[in-house]
Amino acid sequence: MRLFNPKQETFQSLDEHSRQIMLKTIAFFEDKGKKALKEEDHERRWYSDFLGFLKENRIFYSLLTPTAEGGSDPNTRWDNHRNCAFNEVLAFYSLSHWYAWQVTILGLGPIWMSKNDAIKRKTAQLLKDGGIFGFGLSEKAHGADLYATEMMLTPMPDGSFRADGGKYYIGNGNEAALLSVFGKNSDTDEFVFFPVETRNENYRCLQNLCNSQMYVSEFELAGYPVKPDEVLSMGAEAWDAALNTVNIGKYNLGWASIGISTHAFYEAIKHAANRNLYGKWVTDFPHIQQLLTDAFCRLLSMRLFASRAGDYFRTASLQDRRYLLFNPLVKMKVTTQGEEVVNLLWDVIAARGYEKDTYFEKATRDIRALPKLEGTVHVNMALVVKFLANYLFNPAQFPEIPKVTEPKNDDFLFQQGPARGLGKVRFHDYNLAYDSIDQPNANILKEQIGLLKQFLMMTPPTPEQAKDIDFLLCLGELFSVVAYGQLIIENARIEHIEDDLLDQVFDFMVRDFSRHALTLYSKPSSSEKQMDFCLKMIKKPVVDVDRFKRVWEKHVYPMKDAYEMNP
């Protein structure tokens, strides 16, 4: 596996129609060029040309219409493998353009999960006509607190409903063909999803909340009419649709972070390799080599983990729900790693990263958004902690999951079942992955994991600590490194990642684990025995100058002229 390069990528794992979608999308942005793309971003210009391109090529229709709703069209399916490729392509060029895609996915979730066949048929036609969609969940006063929603659907004497209330931070609210809106039945207090047309006279788009090219709307409904046969779901089905849609959408955020970080990497290393200071090329300075190598290894790891997590998502079932851990890790861990990559690169590109004509100037802004969307890092970490006990101490047996690239409709995404029972989800033994490799830094991480398990068995969190979210979040950071490493190892074997490169990856993972252990040590409530275990977890990676040099010369430095966007 290598980094995505739009001028070299052939998308060999995709069928011809899907390949053409990716290649045409790359051509759209490269033909536009960096100067025009940056100008439109600075001027906050709505991307009508991009939406026209999508419509002309029926791209959203092909990628986001499940096979069952696509009729006789052989190219329609919800195929998470090719959707990940499209995620990466869009974010590589522009997070604002990616955002229109992301919120369309969220808006479609409650529709494809519903039993309303008439709305499904209507939606498929709207996609075919080039429509975009949105997800009306959040509210100004309550954010994504679903229990507190004030959007009300009131039953009328003739059996219809009227919707009243406002929504906040809703993408595509200016032009969406349909918005899937979450609310409550005012009579029964049941949760409900219903579709809203933005051109209806009872719909009012109030503003774009962000000073941005993308449209993040605030809207209100005042007496908006909803027919009985337009309701998407009610009660528990509506609740499950909300959470299961987010399960789909949060996974995309990791791939967006990968796309942004990759483009930023190319720009930073090219700048450094072609800049001479004090009689030396910038890439000859040891600290620059360390920064770029760390960034490269973190970026490669992001891609390895997210790709492998996708295999678990595509093979999931009601009996195998391991994706419920790996998806929030893609959202939480991969996106925060993206921030780390851009921070490292910023120390390389320095002041140049502020300049208006660079992609990097945009990347520094956009990379910050992804950890904060579809639930903050803290919300997703609190979710991850629910799986800790079964993952570390109660493994089950599952068939080995292969790499899944075949062009099939991922039916389970819209049949995820009840959004509960997380504490009962089982996992295969993570030691199977860790014991499959014998490398210096991986072995150190194994020692750290063993000490974490001893910590949990011999000095478990007290009842007070168990209620302390700050303490648990830090414990979750340590746990997340374990699961992150597991899937990286699994995919490294599939992708034939060489030993030098994988050991350099575990160099930074040992350092990250040590940093989280020190943070846990420093928590006010940590006991003396807990602090002793934390100190034992702090380890230094194996120093191997020759290995570092080989990774730099073979994998990192050659990227200096690998890609530059058309001007």
C-alpha distance (Angstrom), angle and dihedral (degrees) to the residues before:
residue distance angle dihedral
M1 . . .
R2 3.81 . .
L3 3.77 134.5 .
F4 3.78 118.1 -75.8
N5 3.80 112.7 -95.5
P6 3.81 113.6 -178.7
K7 3.81 92.8 -157.5
Q8 3.80 92.4 55.0
E9 3.81 105.4 27.8
T10 3.81 114.0 111.7
F11 3.84 98.1 177.2
Q12 3.79 90.7 -136.0
S13 3.81 92.6 171.3
L14 3.82 90.7 63.9
D15 3.79 131.5 78.8
E16 3.79 117.7 -108.6
H17 3.81 97.1 -97.3
S18 3.80 91.5 50.3
R19 3.82 91.2 45.6
Q20 3.78 89.7 55.0
I21 3.80 91.4 51.2
M22 3.81 90.2 56.0
L23 3.79 95.4 42.8
K24 3.81 93.5 47.0
T25 3.80 90.4 49.5
I26 3.80 91.0 51.2
A27 3.80 89.2 48.6
F28 3.81 90.7 51.0
F29 3.80 91.9 58.5
E30 3.80 97.1 37.4
D31 3.81 91.0 49.9
K32 3.78 89.4 50.5
G33 3.79 90.0 50.2
K34 3.79 132.4 -152.4
K35 3.80 96.3 -81.7
A36 3.80 94.6 56.3
L37 3.82 92.2 41.3
K38 3.79 91.4 52.9
E39 3.81 92.8 45.1
E40 3.80 91.6 53.1
D41 3.81 89.4 48.4
H42 3.81 92.9 50.6
E43 3.81 91.8 46.4
R44 3.83 90.9 46.3
R45 3.81 89.7 -129.2
W46 3.82 116.1 178.6
Y47 3.81 108.3 -117.6
S48 3.80 100.8 -121.7
D49 3.81 91.1 150.8
F50 3.80 90.7 56.9
L51 3.81 92.3 49.7
G52 3.80 88.2 48.3
F53 3.79 89.9 52.5
L54 3.81 90.5 50.3
K55 3.79 90.9 49.1
E56 3.80 94.9 47.3
N57 3.80 91.8 52.0
R58 3.83 95.5 36.3
I59 3.77 88.9 -130.4
F60 3.80 100.7 154.9
Y61 3.79 88.5 42.6
S62 3.82 91.9 55.7
L63 3.79 97.1 41.2
L64 3.81 101.3 38.5
T65 3.80 105.7 35.2
P66 3.82 112.7 93.1
T67 3.78 114.7 -128.5
A68 3.82 91.9 -111.5
E69 3.81 90.4 58.5
G70 3.80 96.9 41.9
G71 3.79 97.2 75.5
S72 3.79 112.2 -157.7
D73 3.80 95.3 -14.4
P74 3.84 105.8 116.3
N75 3.81 92.8 -161.5
T76 3.80 98.9 61.0
R77 3.78 116.0 99.0
W78 3.79 139.4 119.8
D79 3.79 97.5 -115.5
N80 3.78 111.0 171.2
H81 3.81 93.0 -161.7
R82 3.80 94.5 61.4
N83 3.82 91.2 36.3
C84 3.81 88.6 59.4
A85 3.79 89.1 53.7
F86 3.80 90.3 51.7
N87 3.82 90.5 47.1
E88 3.78 90.2 55.4
V89 3.80 94.5 45.7
L90 3.81 94.5 50.8
A91 3.80 96.1 45.2
F92 3.80 91.7 44.9
Y93 3.80 87.0 66.0
S94 3.79 105.8 26.0
L95 3.79 135.0 -5.7
S96 3.81 89.0 -160.1
H97 3.81 90.9 61.0
W98 3.81 89.9 43.2
Y99 3.81 88.9 53.8
A100 3.82 92.2 64.7
W101 3.81 87.6 55.5
Q102 3.81 94.6 44.7
V103 3.78 96.9 51.7
T104 3.80 90.5 43.6
I105 3.82 87.2 58.0
L106 3.80 90.4 50.1
G107 3.79 91.8 47.6
L108 3.79 92.1 51.2
G109 3.80 94.5 50.0
P110 3.82 98.5 79.1
I111 3.81 89.9 42.7
W112 3.80 97.0 52.6
M113 3.83 89.7 42.3
S114 3.80 92.9 53.0
K115 3.79 128.7 91.1
N116 3.81 91.5 -132.2
D117 3.79 102.2 115.0
A118 3.79 94.1 178.5
I119 3.81 92.7 57.8
K120 3.80 89.3 45.3
R121 3.81 91.0 55.3
K122 3.79 90.5 46.9
T123 3.80 90.8 49.3
A124 3.80 93.3 50.7
Q125 3.80 89.7 53.0
L126 3.81 91.7 47.4
L127 3.81 89.7 52.3
K128 3.78 89.7 48.8
D129 3.79 88.4 52.4
G130 3.81 90.7 53.9
G131 3.80 99.5 -98.3
I132 3.80 124.5 161.6
F133 3.81 124.7 -150.2
G134 3.80 142.0 -152.4
F135 3.80 142.9 -155.6
G136 3.81 116.4 -124.6
L137 3.79 101.9 -160.2
S138 3.83 112.9 113.6
E139 3.80 125.0 74.6
K140 3.79 130.6 -161.2
A141 3.80 97.7 -117.0
H142 3.81 98.4 37.6
G143 3.80 108.3 26.6
A144 3.81 108.3 -156.0
D145 3.82 94.6 -20.2
L146 3.79 95.4 132.4
Y147 3.80 94.3 -171.0
A148 3.79 91.5 61.7
T149 3.81 98.8 49.1
E150 3.81 113.5 143.1
M151 3.82 96.4 -167.8
M152 3.80 103.3 115.5
L153 3.78 130.7 -160.5
T154 3.80 106.6 -160.9
P155 3.84 120.8 -161.4
M156 3.81 114.5 -125.4
P157 3.85 126.9 -151.0
D158 3.81 92.5 -105.3
G159 3.82 92.6 56.9
S160 3.78 95.5 -100.5
F161 3.81 126.6 109.7
R162 3.76 139.0 -131.0
A163 3.79 121.3 -145.2
D164 3.80 123.1 -146.4
G165 3.77 130.0 175.1
G166 3.77 145.0 65.5
K167 3.78 137.5 -87.9
Y168 3.77 128.7 -157.4
Y169 3.80 134.3 -155.9
I170 3.79 94.4 17.8
G171 3.81 115.9 159.2
N172 3.82 121.5 -135.0
G173 3.81 90.6 12.8
N174 3.79 89.8 141.9
E175 3.81 98.5 60.5
A176 3.80 110.5 6.1
A177 3.79 114.6 141.7
L178 3.82 86.8 -145.0
L179 3.78 135.3 3.2
S180 3.81 118.1 -155.0
V181 3.81 101.2 -138.8
F182 3.81 126.0 -162.5
G183 3.79 121.3 -148.9
K184 3.79 145.9 126.0
N185 3.77 134.5 -88.3
S186 3.82 101.7 -113.9
D187 3.82 92.1 -145.0
T188 3.80 101.5 45.3
D189 3.82 101.0 22.2
E190 3.82 87.5 -130.2
F191 3.78 118.5 149.0
V192 3.79 115.5 -110.1
F193 3.81 141.2 -174.8
F194 3.79 120.6 -153.6
P195 3.83 135.6 166.7
V196 3.80 122.6 -110.1
E197 3.79 127.5 -163.1
T198 3.80 112.8 -143.0
R199 3.80 91.8 -147.8
N200 3.81 93.4 60.2
E201 3.81 114.0 114.2
N202 3.83 90.3 -127.9
Y203 3.79 91.3 58.4
R204 3.79 116.7 86.1
C205 3.79 123.0 -171.5
L206 3.79 104.3 -155.6
Q207 3.79 105.0 -174.8
N208 3.76 150.7 -36.5
L209 3.79 102.2 -98.3
C210 3.81 94.0 -157.2
N211 3.78 129.1 62.2
S212 3.75 87.9 -127.2
Q213 3.78 148.7 114.8
M214 3.79 90.0 -113.3
Y215 3.79 118.9 71.4
V216 3.81 116.0 -118.5
S217 3.75 102.8 176.8
E218 3.74 140.9 -156.6
F219 3.80 110.0 -155.4
E220 3.76 140.2 170.3
L221 3.78 135.4 -155.2
A222 3.80 119.8 -147.1
G223 3.78 114.1 -174.2
Y224 3.80 91.2 -25.4
P225 3.84 107.0 -178.8
V226 3.81 117.9 -126.1
K227 3.80 119.9 -175.7
P228 3.83 118.4 -141.6
D229 3.81 91.2 -114.2
E230 3.81 91.5 53.2
V231 3.81 96.7 65.6
L232 3.80 110.5 110.8
S233 3.80 100.9 -163.0
M234 3.79 142.4 -22.5
G235 3.80 138.3 -156.6
A236 3.79 117.7 -6.9
E237 3.81 91.5 -2.6
A238 3.80 91.0 59.3
W239 3.81 91.5 47.3
D240 3.81 91.6 49.7
A241 3.81 91.0 46.3
A242 3.79 90.5 55.7
L243 3.81 95.2 50.9
N244 3.81 95.9 38.0
T245 3.80 91.0 50.5
V246 3.79 89.2 54.3
N247 3.82 88.1 50.3
I248 3.80 87.0 61.8
G249 3.77 97.4 40.5
K250 3.80 98.9 45.6
Y251 3.81 90.6 58.9
N252 3.81 90.5 61.3
L253 3.80 91.9 59.6
G254 3.79 92.1 70.2
W255 3.79 91.7 55.5
A256 3.79 90.5 48.7
S257 3.79 88.9 54.5
I258 3.81 90.2 49.3
G259 3.81 91.2 52.3
I260 3.81 94.2 50.0
S261 3.80 94.1 44.4
T262 3.81 92.8 49.1
H263 3.80 94.2 53.7
A264 3.80 90.3 45.6
F265 3.81 90.1 50.8
Y266 3.80 93.1 54.5
E267 3.80 91.9 49.3
A268 3.81 94.8 46.3
I269 3.80 97.8 48.3
K270 3.81 92.7 44.8
H271 3.79 90.3 52.1
A272 3.81 92.7 48.5
A273 3.80 95.7 44.9
N274 3.80 91.6 53.2
R275 3.80 98.0 44.8
N276 3.79 121.3 90.5
L277 3.81 119.6 -158.6
Y278 3.78 127.2 174.8
G279 3.79 90.1 -6.8
K280 3.81 94.8 -54.5
W281 3.77 134.5 94.6
V282 3.79 109.7 -110.2
T283 3.82 91.0 -122.1
D284 3.83 89.0 60.7
F285 3.82 91.7 67.4
P286 3.84 110.8 100.0
H287 3.81 94.9 -136.4
I288 3.82 90.8 52.5
Q289 3.80 90.4 51.1
Q290 3.81 89.0 51.2
L291 3.81 92.8 49.3
L292 3.80 93.8 47.9
T293 3.80 94.1 43.9
D294 3.79 91.2 50.0
A295 3.81 90.5 48.3
F296 3.80 91.8 48.4
C297 3.82 93.9 48.5
R298 3.80 92.8 46.6
L299 3.79 90.8 48.6
L300 3.80 92.8 48.6
S301 3.81 89.1 49.3
M302 3.79 91.6 51.3
R303 3.78 89.4 55.1
L304 3.81 94.0 44.7
F305 3.79 92.9 50.2
A306 3.81 97.4 43.7
S307 3.79 92.4 46.8
R308 3.80 92.4 50.1
A309 3.81 92.3 45.3
G310 3.80 86.4 55.8
D311 3.80 89.8 60.1
Y312 3.81 89.8 57.9
F313 3.80 90.5 46.8
R314 3.80 93.6 51.1
T315 3.83 93.4 48.2
A316 3.81 96.5 42.0
S317 3.78 124.0 127.6
L318 3.78 138.5 167.1
Q319 3.81 86.0 -87.1
D320 3.83 94.7 47.6
R321 3.80 112.6 44.7
R322 3.80 99.3 155.1
Y323 3.81 88.5 126.7
L324 3.81 87.6 75.1
L325 3.81 87.5 75.1
F326 3.78 98.9 35.6
N327 3.83 96.5 47.7
P328 3.82 95.9 57.9
L329 3.80 87.8 45.3
V330 3.81 89.5 56.1
K331 3.79 87.7 50.2
M332 3.80 96.8 42.2
K333 3.80 107.4 26.6
V334 3.80 100.7 34.5
T335 3.80 94.0 46.1
T336 3.80 93.8 48.8
Q337 3.79 88.8 47.4
G338 3.80 86.4 54.1
E339 3.79 88.9 57.0
E340 3.80 88.9 49.9
V341 3.81 91.6 51.1
V342 3.80 92.8 51.2
N343 3.82 90.8 46.6
L344 3.81 90.1 53.6
L345 3.79 91.7 47.0
W346 3.79 91.6 47.7
D347 3.79 89.3 62.1
V348 3.82 86.3 55.3
I349 3.79 100.8 44.7
A350 3.84 91.2 35.1
A351 3.83 116.2 171.1
R352 3.80 92.0 1.5
G353 3.80 86.8 71.2
Y354 3.80 90.5 69.1
E355 3.78 95.5 55.0
K356 3.78 116.7 113.3
D357 3.79 96.9 -130.4
T358 3.81 95.1 58.6
Y359 3.77 128.6 92.7
F360 3.79 86.0 -140.3
E361 3.80 92.7 68.4
K362 3.80 88.1 61.9
A363 3.80 94.2 41.4
T364 3.81 93.1 57.5
R365 3.79 89.5 57.8
D366 3.79 99.8 39.6
I367 3.81 99.2 44.5
R368 3.82 88.7 63.6
A369 3.80 92.8 60.4
L370 3.78 100.0 60.6
P371 3.83 99.8 68.5
K372 3.80 88.0 51.7
L373 3.83 99.9 52.1
E374 3.84 128.1 84.9
G375 3.80 89.8 18.6
T376 3.79 124.0 -22.4
V377 3.79 122.4 -92.0
H378 3.82 87.3 -100.3
V379 3.81 93.3 54.0
N380 3.79 91.7 49.8
M381 3.80 92.7 44.2
A382 3.81 89.9 53.2
L383 3.81 86.4 53.2
V384 3.81 92.4 48.7
V385 3.83 92.3 53.0
K386 3.82 89.7 62.2
F387 3.81 88.7 70.0
L388 3.81 97.4 47.6
A389 3.81 99.5 95.5
N390 3.80 97.7 48.8
Y391 3.80 92.7 40.7
L392 3.81 96.5 52.3
F393 3.81 102.4 30.0
N394 3.80 111.5 20.0
P395 3.81 111.4 45.6
A396 3.79 123.3 176.4
Q397 3.79 132.6 -160.5
F398 3.79 122.0 -100.3
P399 3.79 133.0 166.6
E400 3.79 112.3 -97.3
I401 3.80 111.4 -91.7
P402 3.83 114.1 -129.7
K403 3.78 127.3 -150.4
V404 3.80 104.4 -80.0
T405 3.81 115.2 -148.6
E406 3.81 103.2 135.2
P407 3.81 116.7 126.3
K408 3.80 100.8 -108.0
N409 3.78 135.6 134.9
D410 3.80 110.7 -102.3
D411 3.79 96.5 -134.7
F412 3.80 96.4 173.0
L413 3.81 92.9 65.4
F414 3.81 87.6 75.3
Q415 3.81 95.6 36.3
Q416 3.81 100.7 52.6
G417 3.78 94.0 136.0
P418 3.83 126.5 -146.3
A419 3.81 115.6 -1.8
R420 3.79 95.2 -131.0
G421 3.79 142.0 78.8
L422 3.81 95.5 70.2
G423 3.80 92.7 150.0
K424 3.82 89.1 61.0
V425 3.81 96.2 55.7
R426 3.81 111.0 116.0
F427 3.80 130.7 -154.2
H428 3.78 136.5 -159.5
D429 3.80 117.7 -105.9
Y430 3.80 109.3 -75.4
N431 3.82 88.4 -154.2
L432 3.80 88.9 74.2
A433 3.79 88.1 71.1
Y434 3.79 98.1 38.2
D435 3.80 93.8 46.2
S436 3.81 90.5 52.2
I437 3.81 91.8 72.7
D438 3.78 132.4 54.3
Q439 3.78 108.0 -165.0
P440 3.82 129.5 139.1
N441 3.79 100.0 -113.7
A442 3.78 95.3 35.9
N443 3.80 87.5 54.5
I444 3.80 90.7 52.9
L445 3.80 90.1 51.4
K446 3.81 88.7 51.3
E447 3.81 88.3 56.5
Q448 3.79 90.3 50.2
I449 3.80 91.2 50.1
G450 3.79 90.0 50.8
L451 3.80 90.1 52.8
L452 3.81 90.5 49.3
K453 3.82 89.5 55.0
Q454 3.82 90.2 49.0
F455 3.80 88.8 49.6
L456 3.81 90.4 53.9
M457 3.81 94.6 44.9
M458 3.82 99.5 42.4
T459 3.81 102.6 29.9
P460 3.81 104.9 21.8
P461 3.81 119.6 176.6
T462 3.78 112.3 -76.9
P463 3.83 119.0 -123.4
E464 3.80 87.6 -98.3
Q465 3.81 92.7 49.9
A466 3.79 90.3 47.5
K467 3.81 87.3 61.1
D468 3.81 92.5 46.0
I469 3.80 105.4 95.0
D470 3.80 91.4 -169.1
F471 3.82 91.3 57.7
L472 3.80 93.6 44.6
L473 3.80 93.3 48.6
C474 3.79 90.4 56.9
L475 3.81 90.7 48.2
G476 3.79 87.0 50.2
E477 3.81 90.6 55.2
L478 3.81 89.6 58.7
F479 3.80 91.3 47.0
S480 3.79 92.2 48.7
V481 3.82 91.1 58.3
V482 3.82 88.8 58.0
A483 3.81 94.8 53.3
Y484 3.81 91.5 39.8
G485 3.79 91.2 55.5
Q486 3.80 92.9 46.3
L487 3.80 95.2 59.0
I488 3.80 92.2 40.7
I489 3.81 89.2 56.8
E490 3.79 92.3 46.7
N491 3.78 92.7 51.2
A492 3.80 94.3 40.6
R493 3.79 86.9 61.4
I494 3.81 91.6 48.8
E495 3.80 93.3 46.5
H496 3.81 94.7 41.2
I497 3.81 95.5 -122.4
E498 3.79 107.5 -175.0
D499 3.78 121.8 -115.5
D500 3.81 97.1 -112.1
L501 3.76 92.4 55.7
L502 3.80 94.8 44.5
D503 3.80 91.9 49.2
Q504 3.81 89.3 51.2
V505 3.82 87.8 53.0
F506 3.80 90.7 54.3
D507 3.79 89.2 49.0
F508 3.80 90.1 70.8
M509 3.81 92.5 38.6
V510 3.80 91.3 57.4
R511 3.80 88.3 50.9
D512 3.81 92.1 48.0
F513 3.81 92.1 49.6
S514 3.81 90.0 50.3
R515 3.79 91.3 49.9
H516 3.82 92.2 52.4
A517 3.82 90.3 46.8
L518 3.80 90.0 54.1
T519 3.80 90.2 49.8
L520 3.81 90.8 51.6
Y521 3.81 89.5 48.0
S522 3.81 88.7 54.9
K523 3.80 96.4 52.3
P524 3.82 112.2 117.9
S525 3.80 93.5 -125.1
S526 3.82 97.9 47.9
S527 3.78 111.0 123.6
E528 3.81 124.8 -135.9
K529 3.81 92.3 -104.5
Q530 3.81 91.5 47.1
M531 3.79 89.8 49.7
D532 3.81 90.4 51.9
F533 3.80 90.4 55.1
C534 3.80 91.1 46.8
L535 3.80 91.1 54.4
K536 3.81 90.1 50.6
M537 3.83 89.4 52.9
I538 3.81 91.3 59.1
K539 3.80 105.7 97.4
K540 3.77 136.3 166.2
P541 3.82 118.6 -127.6
V542 3.78 118.2 -116.3
V543 3.79 109.9 -89.0
D544 3.80 110.1 -131.0
V545 3.78 112.0 164.2
D546 3.80 93.4 -179.1
R547 3.80 92.9 52.0
F548 3.80 91.1 49.7
K549 3.81 90.7 49.5
R550 3.79 92.0 50.7
V551 3.82 92.1 50.0
W552 3.80 91.3 47.6
E553 3.79 95.4 48.0
K554 3.80 98.1 40.1
H555 3.79 104.2 35.1
V556 3.79 113.5 14.4
Y557 3.81 111.1 34.3
P558 3.86 94.3 47.3
M559 3.82 87.4 64.4
K560 3.82 90.1 72.2
D561 3.80 93.7 95.2
A562 3.80 99.6 21.1
Y563 3.82 98.0 107.9
E564 3.77 143.7 5.9
M565 3.79 124.5 168.7
N566 3.78 118.2 -117.4
P567 3.82 109.3 -93.6
